[in-house]
Amino acid sequence: MKRRLLLDSHVPAGVAAALRALRPGLDVRHISEWQEGAYINAPDDLLLEACWQDERALVSKDRATLPGWIALRAADGREHGGVIFHDLERFKSRQMGALAKAIALALDRTPGKLINRWITLR
């Protein structure tokens, strides 16, 4: 099972390269390079659907609006590809290596697929 991640625009693009170095088998893309950048400014509901269609979990800091969209999907009987939330207070944008290590550790500790999972990095 090859896990697939999408780093949203709030995650520095360098985190993708750091994750690839830490976990060579991981398919990780930054939103700026994924789908030719078509989803950079997409609304959360469209981004969640695109991730679901591409079998990707989303890595984001957006705990203000994404949980509401996830709840709406669940209420409609729709699934999502999984979400890994990080906190900008804990992981400053210049700390790309620390964030990449935290994501890799979370993936190591989470067996199976990420579908409908919600992971918060601490």
N, C-alpha and C positions, 0 to 999 in steps of 0.2 A: 504494500500500500504506500504509494507516494503521496505525501502530504503537499498541499498547495496553499500558499498564502498570498494575499494581496496587501501591501502596505499602503495605507491611504496617504493623502497629501500632508497630513500632520506628522508623518514619520519621515525622518531624513532618508533620502535615497541611498545613502551609504550603508544603512542598516541591511539592505538587501544583500550587498556584497559581503558584509560581515557574516550574515546568516549562511550564505552559500559557502563561505570558508569554514564555518563551524560545523555545518551539516550539509556536505556535498550532495546528498540525495534529495534535499529539500527543493521543491519548485517554488521559488519566491520571486515575486515581481513587485516593483514599485508602480503605483498608479500612473506615474508619468510615462512609463514605458509599456504598460499593459494596454492592449487593445488600441495601440497607437495614441494613447493619451485621451481617448474619447470620454473617460469618466472622471477627469480631474475635477470638474466643477459639478458633477452630477448630484442630484438630490439623494439623500440616504436611501430612500426606498428603491430607487433604480439601481443604486450601487449594490445593495443587498441582493436584489434579484439577479444582477449580472454575476455576482460572486456565486450565487446558488447555481446558476446555469453553467458556470465554468468550474464548479466543484472546488471553490476556494474559500478559505476562511479569511476574514478581514481583520487586519491589525489596525487599531485606531485608538485615539484618545477621547473620542467623542462620546462621553458618557452622558451628555446632556440630551441628545436627541435619538441616538441609535437604539437605546432600550425601548423607547416608545414604538419605533418602527418594527423592532423585533416582536414586541407584544402584539402589534397589529397583524403581523404575518401569522403568528401563532393563533390568534383569534379567527383568522380566515382559513386555518388549517394548512397553512404553508410553512415549509421548513426554511432554514437558512444554513449557509455553509459553515457557520461557527464564527465567533468573534473573540479576539484577544484584545482586551483593553489595557492600555498603559497610562500612566499618570505623568504629566509633564513636570510635576514637582519632584517626583521620584527619579525620573529619567529625563534630564535636561537634553536639549537637542544636540549638544556637543558630545554627549555620552553615548555615541552610537554603539560602541562595543558592549557597554553594560546592558543596553536595551536588547541587543542581539543575543547576548548570553542569557538574559532573562527569558526571552522568547524560546530559545533552544531548550532551556531547562523545563519550561512549562510544557513544551511538546514532549520531552522525554518522560515527564510525569503524567501525561495524559494518554492513556492507551486508546487505540482504535481511532475511528474517524472523529472529526471535529463537528460533524453535522449537529446543529441545534445546541452546541455547547457554548458557554459563555465563560471565558477565563479572564480574571483580572490579575495583572502582574502587580506584585507588591515589592 
